[in-house]
Amino acid sequence: MGLLDRLGIARRIKFSPEQATARQMMRLADLYLRQKVPCLVLMFHSSSLVPGQSPYVPDTRALEGFYRRLERVFEHCLVTRGCRNAILSELADEVGAFSRMLGVS
């Protein structure tokens, strides 16, 4: 994927404020929602919440940008697109209930 990205043919976008812009993440979310993907997983390292503790957030200014990206993506997904948020244990409960409903263990 790296070569294709450098050639401008294809681009790998992660659903993470550490490695993508808010616009890229919103476009990625829209793509997945059009494909009826049941779950979007936004991830980042907890160290990115403290300036200087990760290469993604080297200072306070970068942390403010990080928070702005998160805010824009959350608003887009939750308000504009009608998604809902969940923590991993809630998702596990839903997947388990769905599996039981289908008779899958």
N, C-alpha and C positions, 0 to 999 in steps of 0.2 A: 504494500500500500504506500510505503514511503516514496518509491520511485514514481508511482502514478500521481501522487500528490505534488511532487516536485515538478512533474511535467504538466500539471494543470488538468489532468484527465479525470482524476477521481480524488476525493478528499475524505479522510477519516475524521469524523467529528465525535468526540466523547461528550456524553451528557454530564458534564462536570464544569463548574465555574473555574476550575483550575486550568483547564486546557481549551476552553471554548468561550466565545463571546455570548452574550445574552441572545442576540439575534440568531446565531448558529444553533443554540440549544432550543430556541422556540421553533425554528424551522424543523429541527430533528424531531421534536415532540409532535409537531403537526404531521410529519411524515408517518411516524409510528401510529398516531391516532387514526389517520386515514386507512392504515393497514389493519386497524382493529386490534392492535397489540394490547393485551389486557393489563400490562403493568409497565410503567416507566420507572427506571431506577436512577435517580440522580445521586452521584457520589462525590465525596471529596475527603481528603485526609483531615482529621481533627486538628492536626498541627497547623493547618492553613487558617485556623481561626485566631491565631496568635501571630502578630507581625514579627517577622524575622525567624520564625520557626520552620518555615518551609520555603522552597525556592519559588513557589507560586505566589506567596504573599510576603515579600521582603520587607515591607514597611507599612506604616499606618495608612498611607494614601492607597496602597495596593489593597489593603483590607477593606477600605471603603468601597473601592471598585468591585471587589469580590462580593460584598453585601449587596451592592446595586444590581449585579448580575443575578444573584439569587432572587432578589425581590422581583425583578422583571420577569424571570422565568416562572416563579411561583404565581404571580398575578396572571400571567398568560395561561398557564395550565389550569389553575384552580378557578379563576374568575371567568376568563374568556372562553376556555375550552370545557369547563365543567368537570374537570378531574377532581378527585378527592385524594387527600394525603393519608398515609398509613405508616406505622412503624413496622419493622420486620415481623414482630410477633403477631400483629394483626393480619398481615399478609399470609403468614404461615397458617393461621387459623382458617382463613378463607380458602386457601388452597386445599387444606385438609378436608373442610366441609364439602368443597366441590368434588374432590376425589371420592369421598364417601358417597355422595349423591350419584356419581357415575359408577360406583361399585369397584373403584380402583383403590388398591392399597399401596 
